[in-house]
Amino acid sequence: MTGKLTGGGVLLWLIGFFGVIIAINVYFITASVITFRGEDEQKPYLQGIEYNQTLERRAEQEKLNWNATISASRLKSGAVRVTVTIADARGLPQTRVKLSGELRHPADENRDHAIVLHEAGGGRYETDVRGVAPGAWDVIVESASSNRPFEAIRRLWIS
């Protein structure tokens, strides 16, 4: 040992130790607040109030007994083609459905894309989306028609 440990030395060690801990905590808190933008829904209170209507739409969808197949593939141009095929319980294709929705990134809402699907025949609906990075994406589609409520959600891996 080169010297005696005094009360002033202990105080300096404690200030240094807790100073490092506080500096690291400030860094992590700042980084987490900057990178987390908050809730996924813009108006969660209104969504809660309208929940009974959501349940009614889902019950109407159950009565339709439609099945949806959702897929996505990257085109040579770099765009991603989202394809939704809708059929009833007997396998008959459902036509003339106005579908819209969202291609949603699970971790960053700034990367989300609104989509409108166009009928391609045989119960198949398609749209091309540009600027889609490879990775996991959620496809959410719903019909605009109130007499034929329909919603389908699927997570896809887009390469």
Secondary structure by P-SEA (a helix, b strand, c coil): ccccccaaaaaaaaaaaaaaaaaaaaaaaaaaaaaccccccccaaaaaaaaaaaaaaaaaaaaabbbbbbbcccccccbbbbbbbbbccccccccccbbbbbbccccccccbbbbbbbbccccbbbbbbccccccbbbbbbbbccccbbbbbbbbbbcc
